[in-house]
Every structure is written in structure tokens, then in C-alpha cells.
Amino acid sequence: MIFAAIVALNEKNGSNKTSISKYIASKYGNLPTAHTTLLSHHLNRMKGTGELVFWKNNYKKADANALLRRGRDRPPKHKVPLPPGSVLTPARPRGRPTKDPNASPKPVKPKIAVAGSGKPSGRPRKMARPTGGMSGTTTSTALAMATGTGRPRGRPPKVKPVSVTEVSVQN
């Protein structure tokens, strides 16, 4: 039925699944409810055996002179056997090859200074904090910080609430 539909439709690039299905439905009338599933199965089987060629979502009859295309359902090509007496080399392992421990180390190239503005590249180093502070305050605040009477650096510790104990009163 599929071959008859493709020949009867006679489209240049082949016929798609819906046009084949409509032709079969118009010619044969009463079809089972699983018609689309059966049609898909048989189209895939015929494509796999090489009876039909599937190209650009269309099915065509396979040309006898055309080269067979290898697809998913086709078995792989047969390998030519090796002549007797030949030795197989072991296959290369996967991944990056290991370093040779006996190899000499690569020479280190000296870095060439780039002539430019003369400024060093990167973030500048931290400078020491002036003792008087930024606003020129007196040394009393610095002394208070050093003795620990001021506020310490960082986040203050979490204050735990005082637990309340129950007291029972007897009459």
C-alpha cells in the first residue's frame, strides 16, 4: 500500500507521511484506529531495509543505481580481515598523556620589562595608618583604643538572654 501510494502521488521530491496516509485512507476506506502508528512503523522498517529513502521529511522509492546510505538501522560495514602474521599495536589510552619523569625541565624565559609610564601594574600596597588619624585628633582617642576602653574592631558578640528559672511557691 505504501509503494502504491508513493507511485500514485508521483511527487518530485517524494511524499511525506501525511500525504501517504491521506491517499491510503481515500483508497481503502475503513482503516484501523492505529493506522498512523502502523504507517510510521512500516515506513521506518522500509527506510531501515533500504526499500525507501528518507530525505527532507519525504519518502521516495530507492533507486537501484544509487549508493546506499548508512543510517541507524543498518548494520555496520564488514571489516577487512588483517593478513596473517601482522601485529596489532595497542590502542592509545584515553585522556592526556602522563609526563615523562626523566625529561629535563623546560627553560624559564626571563620576563621582559615593558617600557611604559613607569608605574607598577596592579593594586597599590596598603600604607600604614597615620598615628594622629585622618582629622588630626589628639592622642587620647588612640590611647583609649589601645587600652580597650573604646569600641573594639569587628562585629560585637551576640548577647545571650538571661535564663529565667521557675520558682514554685508552696502554701
Residue pairs with C-beta under 8 A, 6 or more apart in sequence:
1 24
1 28
2 20
2 24
2 39
2 42
2 43
2 46
2 52
2 59
3 51
3 61
4 27
5 15
5 19
5 20
5 23
5 24
5 27
6 14
6 15
6 20
6 52
6 59
6 60
6 61
7 61
8 23
9 15
9 19
9 20
9 23
11 19
11 58
13 55
13 56
13 58
13 60
14 53
14 55
14 56
14 58
14 59
14 60
15 23
15 58
15 59
15 60
16 57
16 58
16 59
17 39
17 40
17 43
17 59
20 39
20 43
20 59
21 35
21 36
21 39
24 31
24 35
24 39
25 31
25 35
32 38
43 52
43 54
43 59
44 73
46 52
46 59
47 53
47 54
47 59
47 71
47 73
48 71
48 72
48 73
48 74
49 73
50 62
50 68
50 74
51 61
51 62
52 59
52 60
52 61
52 62
53 59
53 60
53 61
53 62
53 63
53 66
53 69
62 68
68 74
70 76
70 77
82 88
131 139
131 142
132 139
132 142
133 141
133 142
141 150
144 150
